[in-house]
Structure formats: structure tokens, C-alpha cells
Amino acid sequence: MDCFKLLNGDSTEKLKEIEDNSVDLLATDPPYAINFMGKKWDKALPDIEIFKECYRVLKPGAFAFVMCSVRSDASSRMALKLEEAGFNINFTPIYWTYSSGFPKGYNMGQSAEKKLTFGKARRKDRDLSDKNMTRNRWGDDTAGVKADTGGQIPLTHPEAIELKNSFGGFQPKPAVELIIVAMKPMNKKTFVEQALHNKKGITWLRDCIVPGEDMDRLPSNLSVSDEILGEYSKYFNMDAWWRNKLATLGFSEEEKLFPFLNVKKPNKKEKDQGLDNFESVDGGIYLGNSDAKNNNTFSSDPSRVIKKKKNPHPTVKPIKLFSYLVNLGSEEGA
């Protein structure tokens, strides 16, 4: 691409600067409304007016790829918002799966033990005298302390022992995210007429063909990360597609050939790509020692370190994933 224009600002305002029926594709990663990590920006879905503006600027028959949580409440409401804005949503979604999700199960055995022992399931009590223990302490001033819900405490009550293998609600280890596929309705009667009119109402599946040893495969609606399904499929090799289509982006690191649409979560280097002139800010808090080389600093807890990052956003998506979606939903000059 020789040149591009970046509109940086509030979508509800910046979209108004774009002409009607002028955009070829919408590929977006909006808030999921699941309150991820307690972030305020993730407490609600995008306003319906944003999707209406997206609908307005897209060309008739143009596609939209909208990232979303697979949680039923979030995905159903996101899809209904897109439909309410005018989009056609009668397409199968794309599933991006990975093995690097962080489990957050609420252990009932541990919680029941604390409830039965101390009268409550959670109690905060800062005691930094022991660096090997985490911040939340259990017990009173005379009875000593016990590890918080991040550790394990001995189960002594029969009721707690009975619950030792159970967890609150249903919170499996996250391993998949949804990409809702929607389309602005066509202004022609058939797909052929629409394609001949403005090259819309179509996806460029051949541009996303998956190279194979025996034969090439059309892309599936499953995109796999971190070699999560082992050797059982030979139909989804995004690495081979990536090498064929996107080597011009400057990625020199060769990944192991693997028979899936393999899209790993971005590492720090990828997250910070293009931000050379940005100042580093406080990122996540990790256990460990200070690291002057990486400009890391201690938090108020000596056992924890605040790592410096140029891009501290917790839900950055891989360049490879969005490059694939752009190739799937549009073509240069189309």
C-alpha cells in the first residue's frame, strides 16, 4: 500500500467524516461487555449508532467481521445489535481458538473452607512481611495467616472436602473467541449481479486458500492457535498461507509448519510494533525482581514488578488474524 489515511478518535465522530457507501470492509474488535479485567471500557457493547454509521459507510454487499466473546449473552446481543443496525447476519461465524487463555475458576472447596472457618469467603489484609505470600491474608491477628484464593489451604470441614472438586458457575479455561460475519444487504437481486456491479456480496476464499501436501483446501470457519488440536487436521494451515501471502509485512521469524490456521496471541514485540515514538507506561504487574534493562519498576509490594510497555492494552489481537480477515473480505482495488 503506497498511502493510507488513519482517522484517530471517537468512532461516533470520525465515521461521520467518511462518505456513504465508500468502505470495502469492516474488521473490528469492539468491547465485548464482559467487564474483562474490570476495565470500564468493556462494561457495555458498542452503541447502536456506531454500527449504524458503519452500515452507512460500507458499500452495498460489503462484509463485516466483528470480534466477540463466545459467552452467550455477549455474542447474542452483539449479533442482534448488528441486525438492528441493518446488517444481514445469516452467515456462519469464524472461531479463533488458542491455548493461552488464563483460567479463573472459583474453587468451592477453598471458598467453603474460608467461609466456614472465618465467616466469609474473601477477606483482604495486607501483610508484606512474607514475600512468598500474596496480598490477601486469611485469619485474625492471633491465629496467623493463610494463603488467599490464588493458593491452597488445607480443607478441614467435611462440607468443604465434599466440594473440593467443584467450581462456582461454569468458568472453563478460555480457548476460543468468536468472529461474527455480517453483510450490508446487497442492492442487486443476485450475488452474481452484485459482484459484477461492485465486487461485493462475495468473500475472496481463493485468496485464503490453505496450501497442503496432497491438495489445497478452502479455508474453514475454524482458526487455530498454539497448536491446540495437535495432528488431527490438515485443513487449516494459516502459517503456510501467511508465508505465501504476507511475507512483505517484514516478519522474518519462521514458525514451525503446522496444519491449521495458526494465529497465536501477539507478544510484546508485536503489540509495540509501530509505537517507537511512544513513551512506555505501566503495564501488568508480575511476580519477580526489578529489571532496569526493560525499565521495569517495583510496585508497592516488593515481590511484584510493574512492567513497562508502549502498548498496555490487554486484548490486542494478532496482525496475522486481521490480515487474514482483510484478505478474506476484500481485495486491492475492489
C-alpha positions as CSV (number, residue, x, y, z in Angstrom):
1,M,0.0,0.0,0.0
2,D,1.5,3.3,-1.1
3,C,-0.5,5.5,1.2
4,F,-3.4,5.4,3.7
5,K,-5.4,7.7,5.9
6,L,-5.7,7.0,9.6
7,L,-8.6,8.5,11.4
8,N,-7.8,8.5,15.1
9,G,-10.6,9.4,17.6
10,D,-14.1,8.6,18.8
11,S,-15.8,6.3,16.2
12,T,-19.1,8.1,16.6
13,E,-17.5,11.3,15.4
14,K,-14.8,10.0,13.0
15,L,-17.2,7.8,11.0
16,K,-19.2,10.9,10.1
17,E,-16.2,12.1,8.1
18,I,-16.5,9.1,5.7
19,E,-18.7,9.2,2.6
20,D,-21.8,7.0,2.2
21,N,-21.2,3.6,0.5
22,S,-17.4,4.1,0.3
23,V,-15.8,1.4,2.5
24,D,-15.0,-2.1,1.3
25,L,-14.8,-4.0,4.7
26,L,-15.4,-3.7,8.4
27,A,-12.9,-5.7,10.6
28,T,-13.2,-4.7,14.2
29,D,-12.5,-5.8,17.8
30,P,-15.1,-3.9,19.9
31,P,-15.7,-4.2,23.6
32,Y,-17.5,-7.5,24.5
33,A,-19.4,-6.2,27.5
34,I,-17.9,-8.9,29.8
35,N,-16.1,-6.5,32.1
36,F,-12.7,-8.0,31.2
37,M,-10.2,-7.5,34.0
38,G,-12.6,-4.9,35.5
39,K,-11.9,-2.5,32.6
40,K,-14.5,0.3,32.3
41,W,-14.4,0.3,28.5
42,D,-15.6,-3.3,28.5
43,K,-18.8,-2.8,30.5
44,A,-21.1,-2.3,27.5
45,L,-21.4,-3.2,23.9
46,P,-20.8,-0.6,21.3
47,D,-23.6,1.9,20.9
48,I,-26.0,1.0,18.1
49,E,-25.3,4.4,16.5
50,I,-21.7,3.2,15.8
51,F,-23.0,0.2,13.9
52,K,-25.5,2.3,12.0
53,E,-22.6,4.6,11.0
54,C,-20.6,1.5,9.9
55,Y,-23.6,0.4,7.9
56,R,-23.9,3.8,6.2
57,V,-20.2,4.0,5.1
58,L,-20.0,0.4,3.8
59,K,-20.7,-0.4,0.2
60,P,-23.8,-2.5,-0.6
61,G,-22.8,-6.1,-0.1
62,A,-19.7,-5.3,1.9
63,F,-18.8,-7.7,4.7
64,A,-18.2,-7.0,8.4
65,F,-16.1,-9.2,10.7
66,V,-16.8,-8.4,14.3
67,M,-14.8,-10.0,17.1
68,C,-16.9,-11.1,20.1
69,S,-16.8,-13.2,23.2
70,V,-18.4,-16.7,22.9
71,R,-20.3,-16.1,26.1
72,S,-23.9,-16.5,25.1
73,D,-25.2,-13.2,26.5
74,A,-22.4,-11.2,24.8
75,S,-22.5,-12.9,21.4
76,S,-26.3,-12.9,21.1
77,R,-26.6,-9.2,22.0
78,M,-23.8,-8.3,19.6
79,A,-25.4,-10.1,16.7
80,L,-28.8,-8.6,17.5
81,K,-27.2,-5.1,17.5
82,L,-25.7,-5.7,14.1
83,E,-29.1,-6.9,12.8
84,E,-30.9,-3.9,14.3
85,A,-28.4,-1.6,12.6
86,G,-29.4,-3.2,9.3
87,F,-26.8,-5.9,8.7
88,N,-27.6,-9.4,7.4
89,I,-26.3,-11.8,9.9
90,N,-27.3,-15.2,8.4
91,F,-23.7,-16.4,8.0
92,T,-21.7,-18.9,9.9
93,P,-19.2,-17.2,12.3
94,I,-15.5,-17.8,12.4
95,Y,-14.0,-19.3,15.5
96,W,-10.5,-18.3,16.7
97,T,-9.2,-20.9,19.2
98,Y,-5.9,-20.8,21.2
99,S,-4.4,-22.5,24.2
100,S,-3.1,-19.4,26.1
101,G,-6.3,-18.4,27.9
102,F,-6.0,-17.8,31.6
103,P,-8.3,-19.9,33.8
104,K,-10.3,-18.1,36.5
105,G,-12.2,-20.9,38.2
106,Y,-13.8,-20.1,41.6
107,N,-12.8,-23.1,43.7
108,M,-15.8,-24.0,46.0
109,G,-13.8,-26.3,48.3
110,Q,-11.3,-23.5,49.1
111,S,-14.1,-20.8,49.4
112,A,-16.3,-23.0,51.6
113,E,-13.3,-23.7,53.9
114,K,-12.8,-20.0,54.4
115,K,-16.5,-19.3,54.8
116,L,-16.9,-22.0,57.4
117,T,-13.7,-21.0,59.2
118,F,-13.8,-17.2,59.1
119,G,-17.5,-16.5,58.4
120,K,-16.7,-15.0,54.9
121,A,-15.3,-16.4,51.7
122,R,-13.0,-13.4,51.0
123,R,-11.0,-11.0,53.2
124,K,-8.3,-8.5,52.3
125,D,-5.5,-8.0,54.7
126,R,-2.2,-6.5,53.6
127,D,0.9,-8.1,55.2
128,L,4.1,-7.7,53.2
129,S,6.4,-9.3,55.8
130,D,6.5,-12.6,53.9
131,K,7.4,-12.0,50.2
132,N,6.5,-15.6,49.4
133,M,2.8,-15.0,50.1
134,T,0.4,-12.9,48.1
135,R,-1.6,-9.9,49.2
136,N,-4.8,-11.3,50.6
137,R,-4.3,-12.9,54.0
138,W,-6.7,-15.1,55.9
139,G,-7.2,-15.5,59.7
140,D,-7.2,-13.0,62.5
141,D,-4.3,-11.2,64.3
142,T,-3.7,-14.0,66.7
143,A,-4.4,-17.1,64.5
144,G,-1.8,-16.3,61.9
145,V,-2.4,-16.2,58.1
146,K,-3.4,-18.5,55.3
147,A,-2.9,-18.2,51.6
148,D,-5.5,-16.4,49.5
149,T,-7.7,-17.9,46.8
150,G,-4.7,-17.9,44.5
151,G,-3.1,-20.6,46.7
152,Q,-4.3,-23.7,48.5
153,I,-5.3,-24.1,52.2
154,P,-5.9,-27.4,53.9
155,L,-9.5,-28.5,53.9
156,T,-10.7,-29.4,57.4
157,H,-14.5,-29.1,57.3
158,P,-16.4,-32.1,55.8
159,E,-18.7,-29.8,53.9
160,A,-15.6,-28.2,52.2
161,I,-14.0,-31.5,51.5
162,E,-17.1,-32.7,49.7
163,L,-16.9,-29.6,47.4
164,K,-13.1,-29.8,46.7
165,N,-13.6,-30.8,43.0
166,S,-16.2,-28.2,42.2
167,F,-16.1,-24.6,40.9
168,G,-18.7,-21.8,41.0
169,G,-20.9,-21.4,38.0
170,F,-19.3,-22.5,34.7
171,Q,-15.9,-20.9,34.0
172,P,-13.8,-23.1,31.8
173,K,-10.3,-22.0,30.7
174,P,-10.9,-19.5,27.8
175,A,-9.9,-21.1,24.5
176,V,-12.0,-19.6,21.8
177,E,-13.3,-16.2,20.6
178,L,-16.0,-15.5,18.0
179,I,-15.8,-13.5,14.8
180,I,-19.4,-12.6,13.8
181,V,-19.8,-12.5,10.0
182,A,-22.3,-9.9,8.8
183,M,-23.0,-8.2,5.5
184,K,-24.6,-4.9,4.4
185,P,-27.6,-6.0,2.2
186,M,-26.9,-6.0,-1.5
187,N,-28.6,-3.5,-3.8
188,K,-28.8,-6.1,-6.6
189,K,-31.0,-9.1,-6.8
190,T,-28.3,-11.8,-7.0
191,F,-24.8,-12.4,-5.8
192,V,-23.6,-12.5,-9.4
193,E,-25.2,-9.2,-10.3
194,Q,-23.7,-7.6,-7.1
195,A,-20.3,-9.0,-7.8
196,L,-20.4,-7.6,-11.4
197,H,-21.6,-4.3,-10.1
198,N,-19.1,-3.5,-7.3
199,K,-17.3,-6.8,-6.5
200,K,-19.3,-7.1,-3.2
201,G,-21.5,-9.8,-1.8
202,I,-18.5,-12.0,-2.0
203,T,-15.6,-13.3,0.0
204,W,-12.2,-14.0,-1.5
205,L,-11.9,-17.6,-0.4
206,R,-9.3,-18.4,-3.1
207,D,-7.0,-15.7,-1.7
208,C,-7.1,-17.5,1.6
209,I,-6.5,-21.0,0.2
210,V,-4.7,-23.3,2.6
211,P,-1.6,-24.9,0.9
212,G,-1.5,-28.7,1.6
213,E,0.8,-31.6,0.8
214,D,-1.8,-33.5,-1.2
215,M,-4.2,-30.8,-2.2
216,D,-5.1,-27.2,-1.4
217,R,-8.1,-26.6,0.9
218,L,-10.6,-23.8,1.0
219,P,-10.5,-22.0,4.4
220,S,-12.6,-23.3,7.3
221,N,-14.6,-21.3,9.9
222,L,-12.1,-22.5,12.5
223,S,-8.8,-20.6,13.1
224,V,-6.5,-22.5,15.5
225,S,-3.7,-21.1,17.7
226,D,-0.9,-22.5,19.7
227,E,-1.1,-26.0,18.0
228,I,-4.1,-26.6,20.2
229,L,-5.6,-29.6,18.2
230,G,-2.4,-31.5,17.6
231,E,-2.0,-33.5,14.5
232,Y,-5.6,-34.3,13.8
233,S,-6.4,-31.9,11.0
234,K,-4.6,-30.9,7.8
235,Y,-7.1,-28.3,6.5
236,F,-6.3,-25.1,8.4
237,N,-2.7,-24.2,7.9
238,M,-2.5,-20.4,8.2
239,D,1.2,-20.5,8.6
240,A,1.6,-21.7,5.0
241,W,-1.0,-19.2,3.8
242,W,0.9,-16.4,5.8
243,R,4.2,-17.2,4.2
244,N,2.7,-17.2,0.7
245,K,0.6,-14.0,1.1
246,L,2.1,-11.8,3.8
247,A,5.8,-12.1,3.8
248,T,6.0,-8.5,2.6
249,L,5.0,-7.3,6.1
250,G,8.5,-7.9,7.3
251,F,8.1,-10.9,9.6
252,S,11.4,-12.8,9.4
253,E,10.8,-15.3,12.2
254,E,9.9,-18.7,10.8
255,E,7.3,-20.6,12.6
256,K,7.0,-24.3,12.7
257,L,4.8,-25.6,9.9
258,F,1.5,-26.7,11.4
259,P,-1.7,-27.9,9.7
260,F,-4.0,-25.2,11.0
261,L,-5.0,-21.6,10.6
262,N,-2.4,-21.0,13.4
263,V,-2.8,-17.5,14.9
264,K,-1.1,-17.0,18.2
265,K,-1.9,-14.2,20.5
266,P,0.5,-11.2,20.0
267,N,3.7,-11.0,22.1
268,K,5.1,-7.8,23.5
269,K,7.1,-7.1,20.3
270,E,4.0,-7.3,18.1
271,K,1.9,-5.2,20.5
272,D,4.5,-2.5,20.4
273,Q,5.0,-2.6,16.7
274,G,4.8,0.9,15.1
275,L,5.0,2.6,18.6
276,D,8.7,3.6,18.5
277,N,8.0,7.2,19.3
278,F,5.5,6.4,22.2
279,E,6.6,6.6,25.8
280,S,6.5,3.4,27.9
281,V,3.7,3.3,30.5
282,D,2.9,0.9,33.4
283,G,1.6,-2.4,32.2
284,G,0.8,-5.5,34.1
285,I,2.0,-6.5,37.5
286,Y,4.2,-9.6,37.7
287,L,6.0,-11.5,40.4
288,G,9.8,-11.1,40.1
289,N,12.6,-8.7,40.5
290,S,13.1,-5.2,39.1
291,D,14.6,-5.1,35.6
292,A,16.5,-1.9,34.7
293,K,17.1,-3.1,31.2
294,N,13.4,-3.2,30.4
295,N,12.6,-0.1,32.5
296,N,10.5,-2.2,34.9
297,T,9.8,-0.8,38.3
298,F,8.7,-2.1,41.7
299,S,5.1,-1.8,42.8
300,S,4.3,-1.1,46.4
301,D,4.7,-4.8,47.0
302,P,8.4,-5.7,46.8
303,S,7.6,-9.2,45.4
304,R,5.7,-7.7,42.5
305,V,7.0,-5.8,39.5
306,I,5.2,-3.4,37.2
307,K,6.4,-4.0,33.6
308,K,6.8,-1.0,31.3
309,K,5.0,-1.3,27.9
310,K,4.4,1.0,25.0
311,N,1.0,-0.7,24.4
312,P,-0.5,-1.8,27.7
313,H,-3.9,-2.8,26.2
314,P,-4.8,-6.3,27.5
315,T,-6.8,-7.5,24.4
316,V,-4.6,-6.7,21.4
317,K,-5.3,-9.1,18.5
318,P,-2.7,-10.6,16.2
319,I,-1.7,-8.8,13.0
320,K,-1.9,-12.2,11.3
321,L,-5.5,-12.7,12.2
322,F,-6.7,-9.3,11.0
323,S,-4.6,-9.6,7.8
324,Y,-6.3,-12.9,7.1
325,L,-9.7,-11.3,7.6
326,V,-8.8,-8.3,5.3
327,N,-7.7,-10.8,2.6
328,L,-10.9,-12.8,3.1
329,G,-13.3,-9.9,2.9
330,S,-11.7,-7.5,0.4
331,E,-9.3,-7.3,-2.5
332,E,-7.0,-4.5,-3.5
333,G,-8.8,-2.2,-5.9
334,A,-12.2,-4.0,-5.3
